[in-house]
Amino acid sequence: MKDSDYQPETEKLDVSTKLAFGAGDLGTAIAAMIGISYLSPFLTDVAGLNPNLAGQTQLVGKVWDAVNDPMVGVLSDRTQSKQGRRYPWMIWGAIPFGIFFFLQWIVPHFSNNENVNQWGLFWYYTAISILFNAFFTVVNLPYTALTAELTQDYDERTSLNSYRFSFSIGGSILALIIGLIISLLVPSDRRQQYLLLGAICAIISVLPVYWCVWGTKKRAQAVAKLHPETEQTVSIPILQQLKIAFTNRPFLFVVGIYLCSWLAVQLTAGIIPYYVTSWMRLPQWHISLVLLAVQGTAMAMLFVWNAVSRRYGKQVVYFMGMSLWLIAQVGLFFVQPGQIALMYVLAVMAGFGVSTAYLVPWSMLPDVIELDELNTGQRREGIFYSFIVFVQKICLGIAVNIVLQRLGTAGYIKPTTQIAIPIQPNSVLDVIRFSIGPIPAIALICGLVLAYFYPLTREVHAEILLKLKQRKNK
């Protein structure tokens, strides 16, 4: 059957298309999980970069990552090709994405020269971070914009995102399992551990991108013929686009909900390695197990939350998941060394909320795009997807930088071959505990408030789609 012969008879998607779409988030999820969980301790404990410079190099990478999101979003909106607007970016960006991910885990030879050690390392990891984040965006942002181009059905989008985030969380779990196995097989050489982890995950990360392209392109092209507006290039200038986006009130709510949820996710994931080793004083392999407890629970709950969402709505699901997660974050602040079982119970509770952070904001965003189409007459997925990630990455880069700066200022002691788990001063332990407890908890409370006032209910979205259909039939 030729691509042109494929016709979607319904807004519902078949399982093979959903699986292929979900696979598109596998590679970037692996890279993101490894990066947020292990990059900070790799830079400070293995590469030997002091925490202040480690924080700055990640901040520069995240700021550039945020800046290039709107650029790629707008350019992908304006792309014209036989393969559609999004697919050329994914096809050509996948291999460089894998290469620069791997280069993050190399410790350059000049690191042994004390005269150039700190600043040489800083500029090496900053350059690699900029290039890696650029190609991460080139692959991931056009992929995320596909959600609104594969179906217009309110519930089907939630289902589509369930598949996406099953692969996303599955990729995170796979990466953590690989990290756990490597840490057990190569227990004494941390530099070799990270090098193997980077190489294996780089290869695994590239291949699913091409599965996604192969498995969804026919559907996207058919939907584009059925709904030509989904493939219209955007003619509105970028500054005017941003102005219109800022006047879209539901979009601002989604930005806030996403920002609060993911700030808590990534800040917690980033501090867990320090929490497990420095506060709980456990061997390194417990880091992967704690993260697996969170991600495994999140994956198991995705389809449960999807079923609850179909019956009660996205906001109810968010309230339920975030409430459990909030209890877990506060609990981790009070856990004492030796209370290992309680730490794992709280990690599982956090997983209930993390799954809603994956599912709900991304399911809300396509609904906002329909409202924008009703108001402007144009489809502008790229600018909306890029801007929401732009805000999140800027804030995350600042947050991670502040945490590492505070660790450095507080007197963080780097592990050595002789002392694998040094006793940290109380000032460092306080930074670690506040970064895993009160700070994420405040973000979650803000997200709950925003979700309560979110205006696009199922009924409102149905009315928007009805008006769009009436406009097209005129």
C-alpha positions as CSV (number, residue, x, y, z in Angstrom):
1,M,0.0,0.0,0.0
2,K,1.3,3.4,-1.0
3,D,1.5,6.2,1.6
4,S,-1.1,8.1,-0.4
5,D,-3.5,5.2,-0.1
6,Y,-3.6,5.4,3.7
7,Q,-6.8,7.1,4.9
8,P,-7.7,7.6,8.6
9,E,-11.4,6.5,8.9
10,T,-11.5,7.9,12.5
11,E,-9.7,10.1,14.9
12,K,-8.9,6.9,16.8
13,L,-5.3,5.6,16.4
14,D,-4.3,2.0,15.9
15,V,-2.0,0.4,18.4
16,S,1.0,0.2,16.0
17,T,0.9,3.9,15.4
18,K,0.7,4.6,19.1
19,L,3.6,2.3,19.8
20,A,5.7,4.0,17.0
21,F,4.8,7.4,18.4
22,G,5.7,6.4,21.9
23,A,9.0,5.1,20.8
24,G,10.0,8.6,19.6
25,D,10.4,9.6,23.3
26,L,12.5,6.6,24.3
27,G,15.9,7.9,23.2
28,T,15.5,11.5,24.5
29,A,14.1,10.1,27.8
30,I,17.2,7.9,28.3
31,A,19.5,10.8,27.6
32,A,17.5,13.1,29.9
33,M,17.3,10.7,32.8
34,I,21.0,9.9,32.6
35,G,21.8,13.6,32.4
36,I,19.7,14.8,35.2
37,S,20.5,11.9,37.5
38,Y,24.2,11.4,36.9
39,L,25.7,14.5,35.2
40,S,26.2,16.6,38.3
41,P,28.0,13.9,40.3
42,F,30.0,12.9,37.3
43,L,31.2,16.5,36.8
44,T,32.0,17.1,40.5
45,D,33.1,13.6,41.7
46,V,34.7,12.1,38.5
47,A,35.8,14.8,36.2
48,G,36.9,16.9,39.2
49,L,35.1,20.1,38.3
50,N,34.3,22.1,41.4
51,P,30.5,22.5,42.1
52,N,30.4,26.2,41.3
53,L,31.8,25.6,37.7
54,A,29.7,22.4,37.3
55,G,26.6,24.5,38.1
56,Q,27.6,27.2,35.6
57,T,28.3,24.8,32.8
58,Q,24.9,23.2,33.2
59,L,23.3,26.6,33.4
60,V,24.9,27.7,30.1
61,G,23.8,24.5,28.4
62,K,20.2,24.8,29.7
63,V,20.0,28.5,28.7
64,W,21.1,27.7,25.2
65,D,18.8,24.7,25.2
66,A,15.9,27.1,26.1
67,V,16.9,29.7,23.5
68,N,17.0,27.2,20.6
69,D,13.6,25.8,21.4
70,P,11.6,28.7,19.9
71,M,14.0,28.8,17.0
72,V,13.5,25.2,16.1
73,G,9.8,25.4,16.9
74,V,9.2,28.3,14.5
75,L,11.5,26.8,11.8
76,S,9.7,23.4,12.0
77,D,6.3,25.2,11.7
78,R,7.6,26.8,8.5
79,T,9.3,23.7,7.1
80,Q,8.0,22.4,3.8
81,S,9.0,19.0,2.5
82,K,7.5,15.8,1.1
83,Q,8.0,14.3,4.5
84,G,6.0,17.0,6.3
85,R,7.1,19.7,8.7
86,R,8.5,17.7,11.6
87,Y,10.2,14.5,10.2
88,P,13.2,16.0,8.4
89,W,14.4,17.5,11.7
90,M,14.1,14.1,13.4
91,I,15.8,12.2,10.6
92,W,18.9,14.4,10.3
93,G,19.3,15.3,14.0
94,A,19.2,11.8,15.5
95,I,22.8,10.7,14.9
96,P,24.5,14.0,16.0
97,F,22.3,13.8,19.1
98,G,23.7,10.4,20.0
99,I,27.3,11.5,19.3
100,F,27.3,14.6,21.5
101,F,25.5,12.8,24.3
102,F,28.4,10.3,24.5
103,L,31.0,13.1,24.5
104,Q,29.6,14.4,27.7
105,W,30.9,11.4,29.6
106,I,34.6,11.7,28.5
107,V,37.2,13.1,30.9
108,P,39.7,14.9,28.6
109,H,43.4,14.2,29.0
110,F,44.2,17.8,29.8
111,S,42.2,17.4,33.1
112,N,45.4,16.0,34.6
113,N,47.2,19.3,34.1
114,E,46.5,21.4,37.2
115,N,47.2,24.6,35.3
116,V,44.3,24.2,32.9
117,N,42.3,21.7,34.8
118,Q,39.2,23.7,36.1
119,W,38.8,26.2,33.2
120,G,39.7,23.7,30.5
121,L,37.1,21.2,31.8
122,F,34.6,24.0,32.1
123,W,35.0,25.1,28.5
124,Y,35.0,21.5,27.2
125,Y,31.8,20.5,29.0
126,T,30.1,23.8,28.2
127,A,30.8,23.4,24.5
128,I,29.6,19.8,24.5
129,S,26.5,20.8,26.5
130,I,25.6,23.5,24.0
131,L,25.9,21.1,21.0
132,F,24.2,18.2,22.7
133,N,21.2,20.4,23.8
134,A,20.9,21.9,20.4
135,F,20.5,18.4,18.7
136,F,18.3,17.2,21.6
137,T,15.9,20.1,20.6
138,V,16.2,19.3,16.9
139,V,15.0,15.8,17.6
140,N,12.6,16.2,20.5
141,L,10.7,19.4,19.8
142,P,9.4,18.4,16.3
143,Y,8.5,15.0,17.8
144,T,6.4,16.5,20.6
145,A,4.6,18.7,18.1
146,L,3.4,15.6,16.3
147,T,0.8,14.9,19.1
148,A,-1.6,17.5,17.7
149,E,-1.0,16.4,14.1
150,L,-2.0,12.7,14.6
151,T,-5.5,13.2,16.1
152,Q,-7.9,15.9,17.2
153,D,-9.8,13.7,19.7
154,Y,-9.6,14.9,23.3
155,D,-9.4,11.5,25.0
156,E,-7.3,9.9,22.2
157,R,-4.6,12.5,22.9
158,T,-4.5,11.5,26.5
159,S,-4.1,7.9,25.3
160,L,-1.4,8.8,22.8
161,N,0.5,10.5,25.6
162,S,0.1,7.4,27.8
163,Y,2.0,5.5,25.1
164,R,4.5,8.2,24.8
165,F,5.3,8.4,28.4
166,S,5.2,4.7,28.9
167,F,8.2,4.6,26.5
168,S,9.6,7.7,28.2
169,I,9.5,6.2,31.7
170,G,10.5,2.8,30.2
171,G,13.5,4.5,28.7
172,S,14.3,6.1,32.1
173,I,14.0,2.7,33.8
174,L,16.1,1.0,31.1
175,A,18.8,3.7,31.6
176,L,18.8,3.2,35.3
177,I,19.0,-0.6,35.0
178,I,22.0,-0.2,32.7
179,G,23.5,2.2,35.2
180,L,22.9,-0.3,38.1
181,I,24.4,-3.2,36.2
182,I,27.5,-1.2,35.2
183,S,28.0,0.0,38.8
184,L,27.9,-3.6,40.0
185,L,30.1,-5.0,37.3
186,V,32.7,-2.2,37.4
187,P,32.5,-1.2,41.1
188,S,35.9,0.4,41.5
189,D,36.3,2.6,38.4
190,R,33.7,5.3,38.3
191,R,35.3,6.9,35.2
192,Q,34.9,3.7,33.3
193,Q,31.4,3.3,34.6
194,Y,30.2,6.6,33.1
195,L,32.1,6.0,29.9
196,L,30.3,2.7,29.4
197,L,27.0,4.2,30.4
198,G,27.3,7.0,27.9
199,A,28.4,4.7,25.0
200,I,25.6,2.2,25.5
201,C,22.8,4.8,26.1
202,A,24.0,6.8,23.1
203,I,23.5,3.9,20.7
204,I,20.1,2.9,22.2
205,S,18.9,6.5,22.1
206,V,19.3,7.0,18.3
207,L,17.4,4.0,16.9
208,P,13.9,4.6,18.3
209,V,13.7,8.0,16.5
210,Y,13.7,6.2,13.2
211,W,11.0,3.8,14.4
212,C,8.8,6.7,15.2
213,V,9.3,8.3,11.8
214,W,8.7,5.0,10.0
215,G,5.6,4.1,12.1
216,T,3.7,7.5,12.2
217,K,4.5,9.2,8.9
218,K,1.6,7.6,6.9
219,R,-0.8,8.6,9.6
220,A,0.5,12.2,9.8
221,Q,0.4,12.6,6.0
222,A,-3.2,11.2,5.9
223,V,-4.4,13.5,8.7
224,A,-2.7,16.4,6.9
225,K,-4.9,15.7,3.8
226,L,-8.0,15.3,5.9
227,H,-7.2,18.4,8.0
228,P,-5.0,20.6,5.7
229,E,-4.6,23.2,8.4
230,T,-2.3,20.9,10.3
231,E,0.4,21.3,7.6
232,Q,-0.1,25.0,6.9
233,T,3.2,26.9,7.3
234,V,2.8,29.7,9.7
235,S,3.0,33.2,8.3
236,I,2.7,35.3,11.5
237,P,6.0,36.9,12.5
238,I,7.6,35.3,15.6
239,L,7.2,38.3,17.9
240,Q,3.5,38.6,17.0
241,Q,3.2,34.8,17.6
242,L,4.7,35.2,21.1
243,K,2.3,38.1,21.8
244,I,-0.7,36.0,20.8
245,A,0.6,33.1,22.9
246,F,0.8,35.3,25.9
247,T,-2.8,36.4,25.4
248,N,-3.9,32.7,25.4
249,R,-4.9,32.4,29.1
250,P,-5.2,28.6,29.2
251,F,-1.8,28.3,27.7
252,L,-0.3,30.3,30.5
253,F,-1.9,27.9,33.0
254,V,-0.4,24.9,31.1
255,V,3.0,26.6,31.2
256,G,2.7,27.1,34.9
257,I,1.5,23.5,35.6
258,Y,4.2,22.0,33.5
259,L,6.9,24.2,35.0
260,C,6.0,23.4,38.6
261,S,5.6,19.7,37.9
262,W,8.9,19.3,36.0
263,L,10.9,21.6,38.3
264,A,10.0,19.1,41.1
265,V,10.8,16.1,38.9
266,Q,14.2,17.2,37.7
267,L,15.3,19.0,40.8
268,T,14.6,15.8,42.9
269,A,16.3,13.5,40.3
270,G,19.3,15.8,40.3
271,I,19.8,15.8,44.1
272,I,19.0,12.1,44.7
273,P,22.6,11.0,44.1
274,Y,23.9,13.4,46.8
275,Y,20.9,12.5,49.1
276,V,21.5,8.8,48.9
277,T,25.3,8.8,49.3
278,S,25.9,11.9,51.5
279,W,22.8,12.0,53.7
280,M,21.6,8.4,53.8
281,R,25.3,7.2,53.5
282,L,24.4,4.3,51.2
283,P,26.5,2.7,48.5
284,Q,26.3,4.2,45.0
285,W,24.1,1.4,43.6
286,H,21.2,2.5,45.8
287,I,21.0,5.7,43.6
288,S,19.8,3.6,40.7
289,L,17.4,1.6,42.9
290,V,15.7,4.7,44.4
291,L,15.3,6.2,40.9
292,L,13.9,2.9,39.6
293,A,11.4,2.8,42.5
294,V,10.1,6.2,41.3
295,Q,10.2,5.6,37.6
296,G,8.8,2.0,37.8
297,T,5.8,3.2,39.9
298,A,5.3,6.1,37.4
299,M,5.2,3.7,34.5
300,A,2.8,1.3,36.2
301,M,0.4,4.1,37.0
302,L,0.3,5.8,33.6
303,F,-2.5,3.7,32.1
304,V,-4.4,3.7,35.5
305,W,-4.3,7.5,35.4
306,N,-5.4,7.5,31.8
307,A,-8.5,5.4,32.7
308,V,-9.2,7.8,35.6
309,S,-8.8,10.8,33.3
310,R,-11.3,9.4,30.8
311,R,-13.9,9.2,33.5
312,Y,-13.2,12.2,35.8
313,G,-11.0,14.5,33.7
314,K,-7.4,15.6,33.7
315,Q,-7.6,18.0,36.6
316,V,-8.9,15.3,39.0
317,V,-6.0,13.0,38.0
318,Y,-3.5,15.8,38.6
319,F,-4.9,16.6,42.1
320,M,-4.8,12.9,43.1
321,G,-1.2,12.3,41.9
322,M,0.2,15.6,43.1
323,S,-1.2,15.1,46.6
324,L,0.6,11.8,47.1
325,W,3.8,13.2,45.6
326,L,3.6,16.2,48.0
327,I,3.5,13.9,51.0
328,A,6.5,12.0,49.7
329,Q,8.6,15.1,49.1
330,V,8.0,16.4,52.6
331,G,8.6,12.9,54.0
332,L,12.0,12.7,52.4
333,F,13.1,15.8,54.2
334,F,12.4,14.1,57.6
335,V,13.8,10.7,56.8
336,Q,16.9,9.9,58.9
337,P,20.0,7.8,57.9
338,G,19.1,4.1,58.6
339,Q,15.5,4.5,57.6
340,I,16.1,2.8,54.3
341,A,12.7,1.1,53.9
342,L,10.9,4.3,54.6
343,M,13.0,6.1,51.9
344,Y,11.9,3.5,49.4
345,V,8.2,3.7,50.4
346,L,8.3,7.4,49.8
347,A,10.1,6.9,46.5
348,V,7.2,4.7,45.4
349,M,4.7,7.3,46.5
350,A,6.5,10.0,44.6
351,G,6.1,7.8,41.5
352,F,2.3,8.1,41.7
353,G,2.7,11.8,41.2
354,V,5.5,11.8,38.7
355,S,3.3,9.8,36.3
356,T,0.7,12.6,36.3
357,A,3.5,15.1,35.7
358,Y,4.3,13.2,32.5
359,L,0.7,12.7,31.4
360,V,-1.4,15.7,32.3
361,P,0.4,18.9,31.1
362,W,1.3,17.3,27.7
363,S,-2.3,16.2,27.3
364,M,-3.6,19.7,28.0
365,L,-1.3,21.4,25.5
366,P,-3.0,20.2,22.2
367,D,-6.3,21.4,23.5
368,V,-4.8,24.9,23.9
369,I,-3.5,24.7,20.3
370,E,-7.1,24.2,19.1
371,L,-8.2,27.3,21.0
372,D,-5.4,29.2,19.4
373,E,-6.5,27.9,16.0
374,L,-10.0,29.1,16.7
375,N,-8.7,32.6,17.6
376,T,-6.0,33.0,14.8
377,G,-7.0,30.6,12.0
378,Q,-3.6,29.0,12.0
379,R,-2.0,25.9,13.5
380,R,1.1,26.9,15.5
381,E,2.2,23.7,17.4
382,G,5.9,24.5,17.2
383,I,5.7,27.9,18.9
384,F,3.5,26.6,21.8
385,Y,5.6,23.4,22.4
386,S,8.9,25.3,22.2
387,F,7.8,28.2,24.5
388,I,6.6,25.9,27.2
389,V,9.9,24.0,27.2
390,F,11.8,27.3,26.9
391,V,10.4,28.6,30.2
392,Q,11.0,25.2,31.9
393,K,14.6,24.9,30.8
394,I,15.5,28.4,31.9
395,C,14.1,27.9,35.3
396,L,15.6,24.4,35.6
397,G,19.0,25.6,34.6
398,I,18.9,28.3,37.2
399,A,17.6,25.9,39.9
400,V,20.3,23.3,39.3
401,N,23.0,25.9,39.1
402,I,21.8,27.4,42.5
403,V,21.8,24.0,44.1
404,L,25.4,23.2,42.9
405,Q,26.6,26.7,43.8
406,R,25.2,26.2,47.3
407,L,26.8,22.8,47.6
408,G,30.2,24.4,46.7
409,T,29.7,27.3,49.0
410,A,28.7,25.0,51.8
411,G,32.0,23.1,51.5
412,Y,31.1,20.0,49.5
413,I,33.8,17.3,49.9
414,K,34.6,15.4,46.8
415,P,34.8,11.5,47.1
416,T,38.2,10.0,46.6
417,T,39.5,6.5,45.9
418,Q,40.4,6.2,49.6
419,I,37.2,7.7,51.0
420,A,34.3,6.8,48.7
421,I,31.6,8.4,50.9
422,P,33.2,11.3,52.8
423,I,31.4,12.8,55.8
424,Q,29.9,16.1,54.6
425,P,29.6,19.2,56.8
426,N,26.2,20.0,58.2
427,S,25.9,23.0,55.9
428,V,26.1,20.6,52.8
429,L,23.6,18.2,54.3
430,D,21.1,21.0,54.9
431,V,21.4,22.1,51.2
432,I,20.8,18.5,50.1
433,R,17.7,18.0,52.4
434,F,16.1,21.3,51.5
435,S,16.6,20.6,47.8
436,I,14.8,17.3,48.0
437,G,12.0,18.4,50.4
438,P,10.7,22.0,50.8
439,I,11.8,23.4,47.4
440,P,10.0,20.7,45.3
441,A,7.1,20.8,47.7
442,I,6.5,24.5,47.1
443,A,6.6,23.9,43.3
444,L,4.0,21.2,43.6
445,I,1.7,23.3,45.7
446,C,1.9,26.1,43.1
447,G,1.0,23.5,40.4
448,L,-2.0,22.3,42.3
449,V,-3.3,25.9,42.6
450,L,-2.9,26.5,38.8
451,A,-4.6,23.2,37.9
452,Y,-7.6,24.1,40.1
453,F,-8.2,27.2,38.0
454,Y,-7.4,25.7,34.6
455,P,-10.3,26.8,32.3
456,L,-10.3,24.2,29.5
457,T,-12.5,21.4,30.6
458,R,-13.7,18.5,28.4
459,E,-16.9,20.4,27.7
460,V,-15.1,23.6,26.7
461,H,-12.8,21.7,24.4
462,A,-15.7,19.9,22.7
463,E,-17.2,23.3,22.0
464,I,-14.0,24.6,20.5
465,L,-13.8,21.6,18.2
466,L,-17.4,22.1,17.2
467,K,-16.8,25.8,16.2
468,L,-13.7,24.8,14.3
469,K,-15.7,22.2,12.4
470,Q,-18.4,24.7,11.6
471,R,-15.9,27.2,10.3
472,K,-14.3,24.6,8.0
473,N,-17.7,23.5,6.6
474,K,-18.6,27.1,5.6
